């Protein structure tokens, strides 16, 4: 299959040929007209030949217009095919790169069981809460980015009837002491404050079940 560059080169050649022929034909007519104004008989043998050549040149020039249109169509088709090929490359899946895993870590599961067992009857307990799903950004314009909401909260306690978020819970492991994670946590905390969402955290090493329950109860004001 001929590539896009091939047709683009042909398009340039066709365009040059078209306007050259049209220009040549018009130039012959201009010359004949100028000669007739100067008293030279237009309808001599050479004059007729010039007019005929001019007409043929113009006709061929305009005919090249159709060829140019066809060439442009070929280029557009090739672009579409090329884009489809590139997209298909991006959609190829390496079966050796993926494997299933648990939704939460063993340590997070420890906290989840405490929260679910003590609050699951009255509230809806969810894990891995996408911040953008519970916070609405008031955008200045529709296409404004909201990358700051592409964050995940470890747990959320929701009203069972409305699924409105009542309390968000983060479990801080050692990664939360890293510089980038500290900045991330500050942003999440500020966003939650602005959205009137309660957010609390527990250190990952916290194993006192009574303390965990009491702290959550205080925040839920039970």
Order of alpha helices (4+ residues) and beta strands (2+ residues): alpha-alpha-alpha-beta-alpha-beta-beta-alpha-beta-alpha
